[in-house]
């Protein structure tokens, strides 16, 4: 297994595909361990794509003494890219904290970032998002993983998709399975998300940036992503009006991949 000692923890990672360098990071989960099948269609056919386990989930360890911040996760990614000798990397952040990590890296180490993609992101949590994230955490703590997953799925998918796929989403092996039995790791991820704040620093990002706004996202929708687009000079915004927090369904995934790959190929 590819594990590197990075920033005082063991960091698991995988590389898939070939071509220009890219890293794809999502929310409270991982694209590793078979999850690469959920990457955007065509990504690994065109790009050498790095995916990782965040601290405390999958095969990555954690240091409970380290303060959980988005900057800590950004330093993990920076350390891994330096370890691999990667520069000029397309940063793809989707459905949560992966996008926020990308912001931090683009600010602190612009030499690493060829382009930046943000979807399902925020520059600073507003009270609505902060209370949602804390509620997800508290449900996991007080009512268990199954109740947490049911709640987060209801909040993250379009109603028609949820209704058609409810059994699969809530079955063992469904979304956010990496958090099962790992409440403490989940709580630390939430803490990092709540502390994230790049509002006053977004203007320092110089990488070409695409911000995808999910019109039906009630967690991290346009009320949050528009400020990212406006805060980064020259950023491009694309509205997927009928998309919720998680891109789901064959047609929706195809449209998302078209937006993503067209942007990456341009840069």
N, C-alpha and C positions, 0 to 999 in steps of 0.2 A: 504494500500500500504506500502511496506517495505521501509521506508525512515529513514536514520540516519543522525544526525548532525555531520559531519566530516570535519575537517580542515576549519571551518568557512563557511560551506555551507551545504545545505540539499542535501543528496546524495541518489538517488533512486537505488535500486538493486533488483535482483531476484535470487533465487536459484532453480535449476532444477536438478532432478535426485538424485541418491544415489551412494555411494561408496567413493573411495579416492577423495580428494579435488582438484578442478581445477578452474581456472578463465579463461574466454575467452573474449578477447577484440579485436575489429576491428578498423576501421578507423573513419571517421567523421559520425558516426551513432551509433546505439545501437542494441543489440540482444534482448532487453527487449520488452515488450508490444506485444507479439506474434512473435517477431523476432527470438525466440529460434528455430523456425523451420529451420532456416538457419545455425544452428550450424552443425559441422561435424557429419555425420551419425554415430550413435552408441555412441556418446560422453556422452549424459545424461543417456544412459542405463548402463554405466559402471562407471561414475564419478559424484560426487556431484558438479555441475557446477555453479559458480557464474558469473552473467553478470550484467553490470552497465550502467547507463546513465552518460555520461561525463557532466562536468559543462556546464550549459546553454542549454542543449538539453533534450528532454524527460521530465521527472519529476524532474530533478536535477536543483537546483538553481545555481547562480554564484555570485561572488563578483567582480564587475568591477574594483575595486581598486587593486585586486590581479594581479600581473604580470603573464601573461600567459606563462608558461614554461612547459616542460615535467616533470621537477622535481615537479612542483605543482601537476600535475595529478598523479605522482607517490606517493606523500604524501597522496593524497586522497585515493588511493588504499591501501596503508600501513595502514592508519587510519581505513579504513573499515575492513580490515582483523584483525587488533587488536581489533576492536569493536566486531567482530564475534568470536574472539578467535581462528582464523584459523592459522595454521602453516603448513609447509611442503606441499606447494600447487604447483600443475602443472600450470605454466604460459603459456598460449597460446595466442600469439599476431599475428594478421593477417591483411593484407590489410591496412597497415598504422600505425597510432600512437600507437595502442595497443601494437605492438611489441616493440616500443621505450620505452613505459612505463615499459614493462617487463624488458628491459635492466637496466633502472634506479633502479627498485626495487631489481633486482639481485645484483646490485653493492652496494646499500645502506643497504639492509636488507636481507642478504643471508639466514637468518634463516627462512624466509618466502617461499623461492623458492626451491621446490623439483626438478623441471626441467624447462627448458625454451625452447619455440618454437618461432621462428621468421620467418615470411614470409611477403613479401611486405614491407620491413623495410629498415632502413638506420642507420648508426652510426653518419653521418653528411651529410646534404644535399649538393650535388654538385651543381654547377650553373644551370645545366639542370633541376634537381628536384626543386630547389628553384624557378626558373622562372615558372615551371609548377604550383606549389602550389600557387604562387602569381597570376598567370593568372586565375586559378580556382576561387580564391577569387574575383579578379577584375571583372570577367564576372558576378559573382553573384551580385556584387554591382552595376555594370553599366548597365547590360542587363537583370537582373532578374533571379529568380530561375530556370525557365524552360530552359533558355539558358545555365545556369551553368550545369544543369543535363544532357542536351544533349551533351555538350562538355565533361564532365567527363565520361559519358557512352562510347562515341566514343573512349576515351583514355584508358578505363579500361577493355573492353571485346574484345574477339576475333572477327574479322569481321564476320565470319560465324554465331556466336552466336548472335551478334548484329542484323544482317540482319534478322535472323529467329525470333527474339524476340523484335524487335524495338518498336512495339506498346505497349507491356507490360512494357518495361523498361522506356518509356517516359510518361506513363499514371500516373494519380494521384495514390499515394501509391507505386510508383516505388522506385528504389534505392535512397538513400540519402534524403528521404522524411523528415527526422528529422530536416533538415536544412531549410525547407521551412518556410519563414517568420521569420527566425532567422539569418539574415546576421551578426549581431554583434557577436553572438556566434560562427559562422563559422569563422569570422576574427580572433577571439581569438584562436581558434583551429589551424588555419594556423600559427599564430605567435608562438605558442608552437612548432609546427613541424619545423619551420624554425630555431628556436633557439637550437634544440636538437643537442647535440654533446657529444658522448661517446668514440670518437676515442682513446683518451689517457687513457680511463678507462676500456675498454672491457676486458683487461687482468685480471681485478679483479674479473670477473665472474667465479665462481667455480661450478655452477650448471651444470649438464649434459644438453647440448644444441643441438637442432636440428634446422638447418637453411634450409628452403626450398626455392630453387631458381626457379623462374618462368621465363622460357626461352623466352616467348613472351611479358613479362611485359615491356612496354616502360615508365612506371612511376618509379617503384622501382624494376627493374630487377637485374640480376646477377652483373651488374657493381657496384651496391651498396651492395647487400647481400653477395657477396663473401668476402668482407672486414670484415663483421661480423663473418663469419665462420672462417676466418684466424686470427681474433683478439681474439677469445675465445679459450683457450687451450682445446683440446680434442673435440671441436665441430664437429658434424656430418653434412655433407651437402648432400642434395638430390636435383637433378635437375628434375623438371617437364617441359620438353622441349617445350611442346605445350600448356602451360598455360599462360594466360595473367595476368593482375593485379588482377582480380577477378576470382576465381575458379568458373566455370560455366558449366552446363551440367551434366547429370546423370553420365556418365562414368568418367568424370574428377573429380567430387565430390567423387565418390567411390574410385578412386585412391588416392586422397588426404587423405581421411579418413583412408585408409589402412596405409599410411606412418605415419600419426599422431598417430593412436592408437597403432601401433607396437612400436613406440618410447615410448609412455607413459607407455605401459605395461612392457617395458624393465626396466623402472626406477621407 
